[in-house]
Amino acid sequence: MRHRVKTKSFHRPKEQREHLFVNLACALIENGRIETTVEKAKVLRPFVEKLITLAKKQTVHSRRLLNSKLKDHKKTADKLFKEIAPLYAERNGGYTRIYKLGNRRGDDAQMAIIELVDYPFED
C-alpha cells in the first residue's frame, strides 16, 4: 500500500532519485527544454517550479537554499538567478509545460517534452 507516500520511487534508492531530479532540473534550466518520460516529467515539474519560485526572492538565503537543493551546481544556480527568475518576475506559477510525445521504440515508455514557458529558444 502507498499510504502517505508522496513521490514515486522509480525503483531507485533515495540518493539516486535525488541526484536524478537534480540532474534533470539542471538540464532543463540550462537548455530550456528536455525530453524524458512522462512520469519523470510529472515529478520534475513541481521540483523545478519550487526552484524558480525560490530564485525569484533574490536574497542571500534563497541563493544558499538553491545551492543546497541543486547540490552545488553553481553555474545553473547563477543562470536561474540572473536569467530565468527575472523572466518570470510577474508570473505567479506555471513556469513549465509538458507535451506528450509518442512511445519510445525500445521499451514502449511514454515520452514527453518538458519546457520552460516563455523561454527564448535559439532554434
C-alpha positions in Angstrom: 0.0 0.0 0.0 1.1 3.6 -0.7 -0.3 5.3 2.4 1.4 8.7 2.9 4.0 8.1 0.2 4.3 11.4 -1.7 6.7 10.7 -4.6 7.3 7.8 -6.9 10.3 5.7 -6.1 11.3 4.9 -9.8 12.8 1.7 -8.3 15.9 3.7 -7.0 17.3 4.5 -3.6 16.6 7.9 -2.2 20.1 9.4 -3.1 19.9 8.2 -6.7 16.4 9.6 -7.1 17.5 13.0 -5.7 20.5 13.2 -8.0 18.4 12.1 -10.9 16.0 15.0 -10.4 18.8 17.5 -9.7 20.4 16.5 -13.0 17.2 16.7 -14.9 16.4 20.1 -13.3 19.9 21.4 -14.2 19.5 20.2 -17.8 16.1 21.8 -18.0 17.4 25.1 -16.6 20.4 25.1 -18.9 18.6 24.1 -22.1 15.1 25.4 -21.5 13.6 22.1 -22.8 14.3 18.4 -22.3 12.8 15.1 -23.5 12.2 12.5 -20.8 9.5 10.0 -19.8 6.0 11.3 -18.8 6.4 10.0 -15.2 9.7 11.8 -14.7 8.4 15.0 -16.2 5.4 15.0 -13.9 7.6 14.6 -10.8 10.2 17.1 -12.2 7.6 19.9 -12.7 6.9 20.8 -9.0 10.7 20.4 -8.2 11.6 23.0 -10.9 8.8 25.3 -10.1 9.8 25.5 -6.5 13.3 26.3 -7.5 12.2 29.1 -9.7 9.9 30.5 -7.0 12.8 30.4 -4.6 15.1 32.2 -7.1 12.5 35.0 -7.6 13.1 36.1 -4.0 16.6 37.3 -4.9 18.0 37.0 -1.3 21.2 35.5 0.0 19.2 33.0 2.0 17.3 31.8 -1.1 20.6 31.6 -3.1 22.1 29.4 -0.4 19.0 27.2 -0.2 19.1 26.9 -4.0 22.7 25.9 -4.0 21.9 23.2 -1.4 19.0 21.9 -3.4 20.9 21.8 -6.6 23.9 20.0 -4.9 26.3 22.9 -5.7 25.7 23.3 -9.4 26.7 26.9 -9.2 26.5 27.7 -12.9 22.9 26.5 -13.0 22.0 28.5 -9.9 23.6 31.6 -11.3 21.6 31.2 -14.5 18.5 30.6 -12.5 19.0 33.8 -10.5 20.3 36.1 -13.4 18.3 35.0 -16.4 15.3 32.8 -15.5 14.0 34.4 -12.3 13.6 37.9 -13.9 11.9 36.4 -16.9 9.1 35.1 -14.5 9.0 38.0 -12.1 5.4 38.9 -12.9 4.2 35.2 -13.2 2.6 33.5 -10.2 3.5 29.9 -11.0 3.0 27.7 -14.1 6.6 28.1 -15.2 6.7 24.7 -17.1 4.7 22.9 -19.6 4.6 19.2 -20.6 4.0 18.0 -24.1 3.3 14.3 -24.5 5.0 12.6 -27.4 4.6 9.0 -28.7 6.1 5.9 -27.1 9.8 5.1 -27.1 10.7 2.4 -29.6 12.9 0.3 -27.3 10.7 -0.2 -24.3 7.4 1.4 -25.3 7.7 4.1 -22.5 5.6 7.2 -22.9 7.8 10.1 -23.7 7.3 13.8 -23.1 8.9 17.2 -23.6 9.1 19.4 -20.5 10.0 23.0 -21.2 10.0 26.4 -19.6 7.1 28.7 -20.6 8.0 31.9 -22.4 11.7 30.9 -22.6 13.6 32.4 -25.6 14.8 29.4 -27.5 17.6 29.7 -30.1 16.4 27.1 -32.6 
